[in-house]
C-alpha cells in the first residue's frame, strides 16, 4: 500500500475504507510469524462467506489460490481483486452470488471505487443477522455445491502440463 506511486490522498482513502470495516471483523489476532497455510481451518469451515483479498488488486487479472480455497471449503465469496475476476471465474464454469448481493463491483475499473464497492457489499453482509446469512447460505447451496464439484473435477496437473507444452511450442517458433 505505501509504495511511492500512491499519493497521500489515495493512502488516506484506503485507510478510511479499512477503518470503516475494521469493527465488522471480529477475528482473533493471528500470530504474524505463522505462515498463512497454518491458519486455523475453523475460519474456513465455520464461515458462510469469505472476503477473498486477491494477491493483486490493480493491473492485469491474476487469480491466485484464494478464491479456490473458499470454493473448496464450501463458502460463498466476495472478491477484492482486479476488475473482471468474477467474470473470469464464471467463464471457467464457476457460479457466483449475484442473486444474493450486488456483484457490479467486478466491472468497476477505478481501483478506489472498486475497493469502496466491495467494502460496501461486505459491510452489508456482515451487518446482517446470522440467521439471515444462514438462510442465504441455504438458498445458495446449489451454487456452492456446483462450484465444489466443478473445482474437484478439474485436473489441474494436466492443465498445467498442457500450458507448459503450449509455452514450449511457442518458444520453438
C-alpha positions as CSV (number, residue, x, y, z in Angstrom):
1,X,0.0,0.0,0.0
2,X,2.7,2.5,0.9
3,X,4.6,2.2,-2.4
4,X,5.8,5.5,-3.8
5,X,3.2,5.6,-6.6
6,X,0.4,6.2,-4.2
7,X,-0.4,9.7,-3.4
8,X,-1.1,10.8,0.3
9,X,-4.8,11.3,-0.7
10,X,-5.1,7.8,-2.1
11,X,-3.5,6.4,1.1
12,X,-5.9,8.3,3.2
13,X,-8.8,7.0,1.1
14,X,-7.7,3.4,1.5
15,X,-7.2,3.8,5.3
16,X,-10.7,5.4,5.6
17,X,-12.2,2.3,3.9
18,X,-10.2,0.0,6.2
19,X,-11.3,1.9,9.3
20,X,-14.9,1.6,8.0
21,X,-14.8,-2.2,8.1
22,X,-12.3,-3.0,11.0
23,X,-15.0,-3.2,13.7
24,X,-17.0,-5.6,11.5
25,X,-14.3,-8.2,11.5
26,X,-14.2,-9.9,15.0
27,X,-11.3,-12.1,14.2
28,X,-8.8,-13.0,16.8
29,X,-5.3,-11.7,16.2
30,X,-3.2,-14.2,14.4
31,X,0.5,-14.7,15.2
32,X,2.2,-12.9,12.2
33,X,5.1,-15.4,12.4
34,X,2.8,-18.2,11.4
35,X,2.7,-19.0,7.7
36,X,-0.8,-18.4,6.2
37,X,-1.1,-22.1,5.5
38,X,-1.2,-22.7,9.2
39,X,-4.2,-20.5,9.7
40,X,-6.8,-22.5,11.8
41,X,-9.1,-24.3,9.4
42,X,-12.1,-23.4,11.6
43,X,-12.1,-20.0,9.9
44,X,-12.7,-21.7,6.6
45,X,-15.0,-24.5,7.8
46,X,-17.2,-22.3,10.1
47,X,-17.8,-19.3,7.9
48,X,-20.7,-18.6,5.5
49,X,-18.9,-16.0,3.4
50,X,-15.2,-15.4,2.6
51,X,-13.8,-12.0,1.9
52,X,-11.2,-13.0,-0.6
53,X,-8.5,-10.5,-0.9
54,X,-6.6,-11.3,-4.1
55,X,-2.9,-11.0,-4.4
56,X,-3.2,-8.2,-6.9
57,X,-5.9,-5.7,-6.8
58,X,-4.6,-3.4,-9.5
59,X,-3.4,-4.1,-13.0
60,X,-3.9,-7.2,-15.0
61,X,-6.2,-10.0,-13.9
62,X,-4.5,-12.5,-11.7
63,X,-6.3,-15.4,-10.0
64,X,-4.4,-17.0,-7.0
65,X,-5.4,-20.0,-4.9
66,X,-7.5,-17.8,-2.7
67,X,-10.9,-18.0,-4.5
68,X,-10.4,-21.7,-4.9
69,X,-9.8,-22.1,-1.2
70,X,-13.2,-20.5,-0.5
71,X,-14.8,-22.8,-3.1
72,X,-13.1,-25.9,-1.8
73,X,-14.3,-25.2,1.7
74,X,-17.9,-24.6,0.7
75,X,-18.0,-20.8,1.2
76,X,-19.8,-18.0,-0.5
77,X,-17.3,-15.3,-1.5
78,X,-16.8,-11.7,-2.3
79,X,-13.6,-10.9,-4.1
80,X,-11.4,-7.9,-3.8
81,X,-9.3,-8.3,-6.9
82,X,-8.7,-6.8,-10.3
83,X,-11.7,-5.9,-12.4
84,X,-13.1,-9.0,-14.2
85,X,-12.1,-11.5,-11.5
86,X,-15.7,-12.8,-11.1
87,X,-16.3,-12.7,-14.9
88,X,-13.2,-14.8,-15.4
89,X,-14.4,-17.4,-12.8
90,X,-17.8,-17.5,-14.5
91,X,-16.1,-18.1,-17.9
92,X,-14.3,-21.1,-16.3
93,X,-17.7,-22.6,-15.3
94,X,-18.0,-21.3,-11.7
95,X,-21.1,-19.6,-10.4
96,X,-21.1,-16.5,-8.3
97,X,-23.6,-14.9,-5.9
98,X,-25.2,-12.0,-7.8
99,X,-28.6,-13.4,-6.9
100,X,-27.9,-12.6,-3.2
101,X,-25.8,-9.4,-3.4
102,X,-24.5,-6.8,-5.8
103,X,-21.5,-8.0,-7.8
104,X,-21.3,-5.0,-10.0
105,X,-18.0,-4.1,-8.3
106,X,-16.4,-6.6,-10.6
107,X,-16.7,-4.3,-13.5
108,X,-15.5,-1.1,-11.7
109,X,-12.1,-0.1,-13.2
110,X,-11.3,2.7,-10.8
111,X,-9.3,1.0,-8.0
112,X,-10.6,3.2,-5.2
113,X,-14.2,3.0,-6.4
114,X,-13.9,-0.8,-6.6
115,X,-12.4,-1.0,-3.1
116,X,-15.3,1.1,-1.8
117,X,-17.9,-1.0,-3.7
118,X,-16.5,-4.3,-2.4
119,X,-16.3,-2.9,1.1
120,X,-19.9,-1.8,1.0
121,X,-21.0,-5.2,-0.1
122,X,-19.1,-6.9,2.6
123,X,-20.2,-4.5,5.3
124,X,-23.8,-5.1,4.3
125,X,-23.3,-8.9,4.5
126,X,-21.6,-8.9,7.9
127,X,-24.1,-6.4,9.3
128,X,-27.0,-8.9,8.6
129,X,-28.2,-11.1,11.4
130,X,-26.5,-14.5,11.4
131,X,-29.9,-16.2,10.8
132,X,-30.2,-14.2,7.6
133,X,-26.8,-15.2,6.4
134,X,-27.6,-18.8,7.2
135,X,-30.8,-18.5,5.1
136,X,-28.8,-17.1,2.2
137,X,-26.3,-19.9,2.6
138,X,-29.1,-22.5,2.5
139,X,-30.6,-20.9,-0.7
140,X,-27.1,-20.6,-2.3
141,X,-26.3,-24.3,-1.5
142,X,-26.8,-25.4,-5.1
143,X,-24.3,-22.8,-6.3
144,X,-21.8,-23.7,-3.6
145,X,-22.1,-27.4,-4.4
146,X,-21.8,-26.8,-8.1
147,X,-18.6,-24.8,-7.5
148,X,-17.2,-27.6,-5.3
149,X,-18.0,-30.3,-7.9
150,X,-16.5,-28.2,-10.7
151,X,-13.4,-27.4,-8.7
152,X,-12.7,-31.0,-7.6
153,X,-13.4,-32.3,-11.2
154,X,-10.5,-30.2,-12.5
155,X,-7.3,-32.0,-13.4
156,X,-5.0,-29.0,-12.6
157,X,-1.9,-31.0,-13.1
158,X,-2.9,-32.0,-16.7
159,X,-4.0,-28.4,-17.4
160,X,-0.6,-27.1,-16.1
161,X,1.3,-29.6,-18.2
162,X,-0.7,-28.6,-21.3
163,X,0.1,-24.9,-20.7
164,X,3.8,-25.7,-20.3
165,X,3.7,-27.7,-23.6
166,X,2.0,-24.7,-25.3
167,X,4.7,-22.4,-24.0
168,X,7.4,-24.8,-25.3
169,X,5.8,-24.8,-28.7
170,X,5.6,-21.1,-28.8
171,X,9.3,-20.9,-27.8
172,X,10.3,-23.1,-30.7
173,X,8.6,-20.8,-33.3
